[in-house]
Amino acid sequence: MGPTAKPGNLLCRVRQIEMALPGTEESSRLGGSRHFYRLGKIFSGCGDEGGVWSLGVKVSLELQSVLVDHDGIHIAKYVGRDG
């Protein structure tokens, strides 16, 4: 989704998908961006980064190494020890 996309549409769609998963909780406690948690751990987030809306998802290090080869996909500034 590019910088001209409507942020409300992205967040609504992400929320619809994420909240359909059992045990999911939504919070904005990390700087105002929306994050989705399961069992107390973040598994995705959605927000504005420098005027561009983005979606971050938790994936394995193996999948991460494949995904970053695609345009528009990059490793987030802040990641845990497991990627």
N, C-alpha and C positions, 0 to 999 in steps of 0.2 A: 504494500500500500504506500503510495508516494506522498510527498508533502502537501499535495492539494486535496488529499482525501479528507473527508469530514471525520474528525476525531471521535465524535459521539457515536458514529456508526461503527467504527472499529471497536470501541469499548463495549458497545451494546452487544455486538456479535461475539466478542471474546467472552464477555460475562455469561451470555447464553450457553455457550459451549462448556466453559469451565464449571459453572454452577450446576450443570447437569451431572457432573461426576460426584459420586457419593463422598460425603465428608469434606467437601470443599468449603473454604471460608475466604472471604474477600476483605482486604484491608488496604488502607493508604498510609499506614504508619511509617513507611520509609520514604520520606520526602514528598509525599503527596501523590505519587504515581500509584496506580492500582496494582496490587499483587494478589495472587491467588495461592492459597496454602492448602495442604493436605497433611494431616497428622503433625501440624505445627511447622512444616517446612515449605518454603516457597517452591512452586513448580512452574510459575509463569508470571509475567508482569507486562503491563501495557502503559505507555505514557509518552510524553513529549521529550525528545532529546534534541535540543538546539533548533526547535521549530519544525522538526520532523517527527511524526508519530511512529512509534516502533512497538514491536511485540517481541518479548523475550521468553524463551521456553527452556526448561532444564532438559538437557540431553546427555547421553554418555559421552565420554571423551572420544570414543571411537566415532560416533555419529557426528560429533562436533567437528572433527578433522575432515570429514567428508563435506559437511554443509558449508564450511567457510570457503570452499572453492567456488561457490556460486556468488554472482554479483548481488550486492545488497545485503549479504549475510556476513556478520562479523561477531567476534567474541565480545561480550559485554565488558565494560570497564571493571566491574566488580563481580568476580565469580568465586565460588567456594573452592576448596581444595579438590573436589571431585569434578570440577568443570561446571 
